[in-house]
Amino acid sequence: MKIAISTDGDEVCAHFGRAPQFSIITIEGNKVLEKEVLENPGHTVGSIPQFLNQNGAKIIITGGMGQRAIQFFAQYGIEVIMGVSGKINDVIEKILDGTLEGGESLCSPGAGKGFGVEKIHTEADNNLENHHHHH
């Protein structure tokens, strides 16, 4: 089984689409067979789901991502686990012993209300960084 983790250095990146890299972890039984770090292929909509699908990922682990990205992954039959943070190696340990728990998306205020769906991967996305106001 292959798992992709949005990666920033040795930590899980909270913003899926903006992660500098993705770690692809190949797990069999309760062992890590292989671990590769791939550069983020870029921001066109749907490119990252397609890229990770081509790399065989079945589960995505991240701090958070937009609804639209989740829907792309769903089309490929890839499960998304959000609300994960911390060191990549700790996350892998938790996957191996079955204790990894997902949670609310860490990067979308108003999760579940469609916040930012239209804005994913657009210039507007960058302007939201400093304005997390709740209306």
C-alpha positions in Angstrom: 0.0 0.0 0.0 1.3 3.5 -0.8 0.5 6.5 1.3 1.3 10.1 0.3 2.0 12.7 2.9 2.1 16.4 2.2 5.6 17.3 3.3 7.4 20.4 4.5 10.9 19.4 5.6 10.4 16.6 8.1 6.9 17.8 9.1 3.4 17.3 7.7 2.5 20.3 5.6 -0.8 21.9 6.7 -1.7 23.2 3.3 -1.9 20.3 0.9 -1.6 22.1 -2.4 1.3 24.3 -1.2 3.4 21.5 0.2 6.9 21.7 -1.2 7.1 17.9 -1.5 5.1 14.8 -1.0 6.5 11.8 0.7 5.3 8.5 -0.8 5.6 5.7 1.7 5.2 2.1 0.6 3.9 -0.1 3.5 3.5 -3.8 3.5 2.2 -5.6 6.6 3.7 -3.4 9.3 6.9 -2.5 7.6 8.0 0.5 5.5 9.4 -1.0 2.3 10.2 2.3 0.6 10.1 6.0 1.2 10.5 8.5 -1.6 10.1 12.3 -1.6 8.7 13.8 -4.7 8.6 17.5 -5.5 5.2 19.1 -5.8 4.4 19.0 -9.5 2.7 22.4 -9.4 -0.6 24.0 -8.9 -2.9 23.4 -11.8 -6.2 22.1 -10.6 -6.3 18.3 -10.4 -2.6 17.9 -11.2 -1.6 16.8 -7.7 -4.3 14.1 -7.4 -3.4 12.8 -10.9 0.3 12.8 -10.0 -0.2 11.0 -6.7 -2.6 8.5 -8.4 0.1 7.8 -11.0 2.5 7.1 -8.2 0.1 4.6 -6.7 -1.0 6.4 -3.6 -4.1 5.0 -2.0 -4.2 7.3 1.1 -3.3 11.0 1.4 -2.3 12.4 4.7 -2.3 16.2 5.2 -3.1 19.1 7.5 -5.9 20.2 5.2 -7.1 20.7 1.7 -10.1 22.2 -0.1 -13.3 20.4 -0.9 -12.4 20.4 -4.6 -9.1 18.6 -4.1 -10.9 16.0 -1.9 -13.4 15.4 -4.7 -10.6 14.8 -7.2 -9.0 12.2 -4.9 -12.4 10.6 -4.4 -12.7 10.1 -8.2 -9.4 8.1 -8.1 -10.7 6.1 -5.1 -8.0 7.7 -2.8 -8.8 8.2 0.8 -7.9 11.6 2.4 -7.0 11.9 6.1 -6.8 15.5 7.2 -6.1 17.2 10.5 -2.7 15.5 10.8 0.3 17.4 11.9 3.8 16.7 13.4 6.8 14.8 12.2 6.5 12.6 9.1 8.3 9.7 10.9 5.9 9.9 13.9 2.9 9.8 11.5 4.4 6.8 9.8 4.8 5.1 13.2 1.1 5.7 13.9 0.1 4.4 10.5 2.0 1.2 11.2 0.5 0.6 14.6 -3.0 1.7 13.5 -3.3 4.7 15.8 -3.3 7.5 13.3 -6.4 9.6 13.6 -7.6 12.3 11.2 -9.6 15.3 12.2 -10.9 18.6 10.9 -9.0 20.2 8.1 -6.4 22.5 9.6 -6.3 25.0 6.8 -9.9 25.7 5.9 -12.0 27.9 8.2 -15.6 27.0 8.0 -14.8 23.5 6.8 -17.9 21.8 5.4 -19.5 25.0 4.3 -17.8 25.0 1.0 -15.5 27.8 2.0 -12.9 28.5 -0.7 -14.1 25.8 -3.0 -14.2 28.2 -6.0 -10.9 29.8 -5.0 -8.7 26.7 -4.8 -5.4 27.2 -6.6 -6.2 30.7 -7.8 -4.5 34.0 -7.1 -7.3 34.7 -4.6 -6.0 31.8 -2.6 -2.8 33.7 -1.8 -4.7 36.7 -0.6 -6.6 34.7 1.9 -3.4 33.9 3.9 -3.7 37.0 6.1 -7.4 37.4 6.3 -8.9 34.6 8.2 -12.0 36.6 9.2 -15.2 34.8 10.0 -18.2 36.6 8.5 
